[in-house]
Amino acid sequence: MSHRAVVTGPDGPLEVEIHGKGPAVVLIASLGRGAGDFVDLAARLAAAGFCVLALEPRGIGASSSPLKGVSMAGLADDVAAVICAQADGPATVVGHAFGNRVARMVATRHPNDVESVVLLACGGLVPPTPEVNAALASVFDVSLDPAAHLDAVELAFFAPGNDPSPWEGGWHPDTAIAQGAATADTPIEDWWLAGSADVLVIQPADDVVAVPENATKIVEMLGERASMVTIPHAGHALLPEQPEAVATEVLTWLKRRRSDVS
């Protein structure tokens, strides 16, 4: 069973969807998307004995903290507020796509609240092609007809042959604009290295937004702190494309870390 709670964040209310009980795992969604992307993963993690905290970003649901002028630091502080309010100790922070930037910023600013970091489809250093950038912008264009919109979603987010319809909806342009501005105003050096946290990189093999070179570079830069696995037949969306494979890798990481501590 899951339920929703509203946490008092540094700038106002933050909504979080809570699944299960146990060690905390925080889930942070992709650009302009919300906690609904994690329904399957959250259920699998909760069934395995974890307390899953899926944060609704500012501008989505009851997360009415202001979007205007929000910084990457502010987004990271939102996550830390959820951990402090709902977790019993440090949490594993899982960030998908844009969310991985926030996850790394949380680890940088709030190291005592973060047990480790998991990056799903991590980018930020090696850019996509202009064609893919255009498609990425188009998914937030509310004037597009449905067929053209779905074509853009398919090009930017889904591997060839995978069904893009699960992400036909769920796009929040105002949230995406604020998140994009926060990224643009923050030097990549501020969040790229995830502080001193250990990092698991889960890389979709067919990602054209966070191209695989990003994953390779972060693993090289972090050295012994980082591990990487590649998920075949998956693009930037990843979660609706290969839900079982993603859950298996995240759970393997979580259980191994708990075993190492005990």
C-alpha positions as CSV (number, residue, x, y, z in Angstrom):
1,M,0.0,0.0,0.0
2,S,1.1,3.5,-0.7
3,H,0.0,6.9,0.7
4,R,0.9,10.5,0.1
5,A,2.1,13.0,2.6
6,V,3.0,16.7,2.4
7,V,6.3,17.7,3.9
8,T,7.3,21.2,4.9
9,G,10.2,22.1,2.5
10,P,12.6,25.0,2.8
11,D,10.4,27.1,0.6
12,G,7.0,25.6,1.1
13,P,4.9,22.4,0.8
14,L,6.3,19.3,-1.0
15,E,4.2,16.2,-1.8
16,V,5.8,12.8,-1.5
17,E,4.3,9.4,-2.4
18,I,5.4,6.8,0.2
19,H,5.5,3.0,-0.4
20,G,6.5,0.4,2.1
21,K,8.7,0.4,5.2
22,G,12.4,-0.1,5.8
23,P,15.6,1.6,4.7
24,A,14.7,4.7,2.7
25,V,15.1,5.1,-1.1
26,V,14.2,8.5,-2.6
27,L,13.2,8.7,-6.2
28,I,13.6,11.9,-8.3
29,A,11.9,12.1,-11.7
30,S,13.1,13.2,-15.1
31,L,12.7,16.8,-16.5
32,G,9.2,18.1,-16.1
33,R,7.9,14.8,-14.9
34,G,6.5,13.5,-11.6
35,A,6.4,10.6,-9.2
36,G,4.0,8.7,-11.4
37,D,6.9,7.5,-13.5
38,F,8.1,5.4,-10.5
39,V,4.9,3.5,-9.7
40,D,6.3,0.1,-10.9
41,L,9.8,0.6,-9.5
42,A,8.4,1.9,-6.2
43,A,6.2,-1.2,-5.8
44,R,9.0,-3.6,-6.5
45,L,11.4,-1.9,-4.0
46,A,8.7,-1.7,-1.3
47,A,7.9,-5.4,-1.8
48,A,11.6,-6.1,-1.2
49,G,11.5,-4.3,2.2
50,F,12.4,-0.7,1.5
51,C,10.6,2.6,2.2
52,V,10.3,4.4,-1.1
53,L,9.8,8.2,-1.1
54,A,8.8,9.4,-4.6
55,L,9.0,13.2,-4.5
56,E,6.6,15.3,-6.6
57,P,8.8,18.1,-8.0
58,R,7.8,21.7,-7.5
59,G,4.8,22.6,-9.6
60,I,3.3,19.1,-9.6
61,G,0.6,17.9,-7.4
62,A,0.7,19.5,-3.9
63,S,4.3,20.5,-4.3
64,S,3.5,24.2,-4.4
65,S,6.9,25.5,-3.4
66,P,7.7,28.4,-5.8
67,L,9.2,27.6,-9.2
68,K,10.4,31.1,-10.0
69,G,14.0,31.5,-9.3
70,V,14.5,28.0,-7.9
71,S,18.2,26.8,-8.0
72,M,19.7,23.4,-8.2
73,A,20.7,23.9,-4.5
74,G,17.0,24.6,-3.7
75,L,15.9,21.5,-5.5
76,A,18.5,19.5,-3.6
77,D,17.4,21.0,-0.3
78,D,13.8,19.9,-1.1
79,V,15.0,16.3,-1.3
80,A,17.0,16.6,1.9
81,A,13.8,18.0,3.6
82,V,11.9,14.9,2.5
83,I,14.7,12.6,3.8
84,C,14.7,14.4,7.2
85,A,10.9,14.2,7.5
86,Q,10.3,10.7,6.3
87,A,13.4,8.6,6.5
88,D,15.0,6.8,9.5
89,G,18.6,7.7,8.7
90,P,20.4,8.3,5.4
91,A,18.7,7.4,2.1
92,T,19.7,6.0,-1.2
93,V,18.9,8.7,-3.7
94,V,17.8,7.5,-7.2
95,G,17.7,10.2,-9.9
96,H,16.3,9.5,-13.4
97,A,17.6,11.7,-16.3
98,F,17.3,15.3,-15.0
99,G,16.7,13.8,-11.6
100,N,20.2,12.4,-11.5
101,R,21.6,16.0,-11.5
102,V,19.5,16.8,-8.5
103,A,20.5,13.5,-6.8
104,R,24.2,14.4,-7.2
105,M,23.5,17.9,-5.9
106,V,21.9,16.3,-2.8
107,A,24.9,14.2,-2.2
108,T,27.1,17.2,-2.5
109,R,25.1,19.5,-0.2
110,H,23.8,17.0,2.3
111,P,26.3,14.1,2.5
112,N,25.1,13.0,5.9
113,D,21.6,12.4,4.5
114,V,22.8,10.2,1.6
115,E,23.8,6.6,1.8
116,S,24.6,6.3,-1.9
117,V,23.4,7.5,-5.3
118,V,21.9,5.7,-8.2
119,L,21.8,7.4,-11.6
120,L,19.4,6.3,-14.2
121,A,20.2,7.7,-17.7
122,C,22.8,10.2,-16.5
123,G,23.8,13.1,-18.7
124,G,25.1,16.6,-18.4
125,L,28.5,16.6,-20.0
126,V,28.3,15.2,-23.6
127,P,25.3,16.8,-25.4
128,P,22.8,15.1,-27.7
129,T,22.5,15.9,-31.4
130,P,20.6,19.0,-32.5
131,E,17.8,16.8,-33.8
132,V,17.4,15.1,-30.5
133,N,17.5,18.4,-28.7
134,A,14.7,19.7,-30.9
135,A,12.6,16.6,-30.1
136,L,13.3,17.0,-26.4
137,A,12.0,20.6,-26.5
138,S,9.0,19.5,-28.5
139,V,7.7,17.2,-25.8
140,F,6.8,20.2,-23.8
141,D,5.1,22.1,-26.7
142,V,1.5,22.0,-25.8
143,S,0.5,23.3,-29.3
144,L,1.7,20.1,-31.1
145,D,-0.9,17.8,-32.3
146,P,-1.0,14.4,-30.5
147,A,0.7,12.4,-33.3
148,A,3.6,14.9,-33.7
149,H,4.0,15.0,-29.9
150,L,4.2,11.3,-29.6
151,D,6.7,11.2,-32.5
152,A,8.9,13.6,-30.5
153,V,8.6,11.5,-27.3
154,E,9.6,8.4,-29.3
155,L,12.6,10.0,-30.9
156,A,14.0,11.5,-27.7
157,F,13.0,9.0,-25.1
158,F,12.5,5.5,-26.5
159,A,14.7,2.9,-28.0
160,P,13.8,1.8,-31.6
161,G,10.9,-0.6,-31.5
162,N,9.7,0.3,-28.0
163,D,6.2,1.7,-27.5
164,P,6.3,5.4,-26.5
165,S,2.6,5.6,-25.5
166,P,3.2,5.1,-21.7
167,W,4.8,8.6,-21.8
168,E,2.1,10.2,-24.0
169,G,1.1,12.3,-21.0
170,G,2.7,13.4,-17.8
171,W,4.6,16.4,-19.1
172,H,4.7,19.6,-17.0
173,P,6.2,22.5,-19.0
174,D,6.3,25.0,-16.2
175,T,8.3,22.6,-14.0
176,A,10.6,21.8,-16.9
177,I,11.3,25.5,-17.6
178,A,12.2,26.1,-14.0
179,Q,14.4,23.0,-13.7
180,G,16.1,23.9,-17.0
181,A,16.9,27.4,-15.7
182,A,18.2,26.0,-12.5
183,T,20.6,23.8,-14.4
184,A,21.7,26.6,-16.7
185,D,22.5,28.8,-13.7
186,T,24.6,26.2,-11.9
187,P,28.1,25.2,-12.9
188,I,28.3,21.5,-13.7
189,E,31.2,21.2,-11.3
190,D,28.8,21.9,-8.4
191,W,27.0,18.6,-8.8
192,W,28.8,16.4,-11.3
193,L,30.9,14.4,-8.8
194,A,28.1,13.6,-6.3
195,G,30.1,14.8,-3.4
196,S,31.9,11.8,-1.9
197,A,29.0,9.3,-2.3
198,D,29.3,5.9,-3.9
199,V,27.5,5.9,-7.2
200,L,25.7,3.2,-9.4
201,V,25.2,4.3,-13.0
202,I,22.4,2.5,-14.8
203,Q,22.9,3.3,-18.5
204,P,20.3,2.7,-21.2
205,A,22.1,1.2,-24.2
206,D,20.1,3.2,-26.7
207,D,19.9,6.6,-24.9
208,V,20.2,9.5,-27.4
209,V,19.7,12.3,-24.8
210,A,22.1,11.2,-22.1
211,V,24.4,9.5,-24.5
212,P,26.5,6.7,-23.1
213,E,29.7,8.7,-23.1
214,N,28.3,10.6,-20.1
215,A,28.2,7.4,-18.1
216,T,31.6,6.3,-19.2
217,K,33.1,9.7,-18.2
218,I,31.5,9.8,-14.7
219,V,32.7,6.3,-13.9
220,E,36.2,7.2,-15.1
221,M,36.2,10.4,-13.0
222,L,34.8,8.7,-9.8
223,G,37.1,5.7,-10.0
224,E,36.4,3.2,-7.2
225,R,33.4,5.1,-6.0
226,A,31.4,4.2,-9.2
227,S,30.0,1.1,-10.8
228,M,28.1,0.9,-14.1
229,V,25.6,-1.5,-15.7
230,T,24.0,-1.2,-19.1
231,I,20.4,-2.0,-19.8
232,P,19.8,-3.2,-23.4
233,H,16.8,-2.2,-25.6
234,A,16.2,1.0,-23.6
235,G,16.3,4.7,-24.3
236,H,16.2,7.8,-22.1
237,A,12.8,6.9,-20.7
238,L,14.2,3.5,-19.4
239,L,11.6,3.0,-16.7
240,P,8.6,2.1,-18.8
241,E,10.8,0.3,-21.3
242,Q,12.7,-2.1,-19.0
243,P,11.1,-2.0,-15.6
244,E,12.1,-5.4,-14.4
245,A,15.8,-5.0,-15.4
246,V,16.0,-1.6,-13.7
247,A,14.4,-2.9,-10.5
248,T,16.8,-5.9,-10.5
249,E,19.9,-3.7,-10.8
250,V,18.7,-1.2,-8.1
251,L,17.8,-4.0,-5.7
252,T,21.1,-5.7,-6.3
253,W,22.9,-2.5,-5.4
254,L,20.8,-1.9,-2.3
255,K,21.1,-5.4,-1.0
256,R,24.8,-5.5,-1.6
257,R,25.4,-2.3,0.3
258,R,23.3,-3.5,3.2
259,S,25.3,-6.7,3.2
260,D,28.6,-4.9,3.2
261,V,27.5,-2.8,6.2
262,S,26.2,-5.7,8.3
